Amino acid sequence: MALAVMLLNGASFHSGCCRHKVLFSSLGPLLSNSKLYSSYRRPGAEPEKKLSWQNADFSFKKSIDYLKTQLSLLKKETQDYLKGPGGNPLSQHLLEQTRVLWQFRSQEDLNKWVISSDVEIGGKSKVYIKLGRNNQAALLYGTLNTEVPRDGETKYSGYCSMRSRPEVGSFNRKKYYDWSNFNSLYLRVRGDGRPWMVNIYTDPYFSHQKDDLYSYFMFTRGGPYWEEITIPFSKFFLSSRGRVQDNQHPVWLDKASLLTLGFTIGDKVDGPFQLEIDFIGLLNDRAHKEKFAYEAYDKNTPV
């Protein structure tokens, strides 16, 4: 309210016809759709028909049920926190050498993941996910198409991805993974010989870090046999908006930043692809002593 009064006083020097323009330009992002970023819409995209608050359900009964559910989740989180890291006793946490993060045995396990493709930018690639044979794995399949959309802006196309949904705690609080007790990612997969990128998404502290991504390659050999792949976290390199950064640093594996994990295919080869994933886990490989695989240097070295 005080901000609106200040704006009105500041606009009093102008004519009455332009006073509303000053207010609209200043308060527009707050009043229109509560979005603080640009309202740019890609060519062909449909405008939003309803404001975000118009989709809310103000039912009193549902509000009470929601409050009960969130309080029970908060109670469980508190009990797990008091018990030890990850809800396990401290002795078990210190001796833990392996941990299964995701395994795919039901539709509920698949619902923890989100698939996407270049259709979001006007591309023609297609991606699907379903349970494999005997409900023992996740089958990620589709068709890659590198045809660039004719919108006059996009220069590259042809990718499909699969990404885990962020963990949500009580009252929709963000939950972070704590992988600090492990040094490698461990997967059991069966592919068709095409390369993939394994991506680790972190929650940025500053706004300019929102596109930061830690990635490494996963090569599948094809054929009828399963393969077990171990990727040390020291191999993951930092990139932003598809560009590898000069200033590299290891992935922070503590629970302050680690958010989601994903897989991306974009090898610029048109045609079908498929990847079966049995489980995704963590490994504490005591034989792996490498801290970081890439050169870390000071770009502002004094002369």
PyMOL commands that set and color helices and strands:
alter all, ss='L'
color gray80, all
select helices_A, chain A and resi 2-11+16-31+52-55+60-83+85-87+90-95+107-110+118-121+133-135+170-172+207-209+233-235
alter helices_A, ss='H'
color red, helices_A
select strands_A, chain A and resi 98-103+113-117+126-131+138-144+160-164+184-191+195-202+212-219+227-232+237-240+243-244+258-265+271-283
alter strands_A, ss='S'
color yellow, strands_A
deselect
rebuild
show_as cartoon
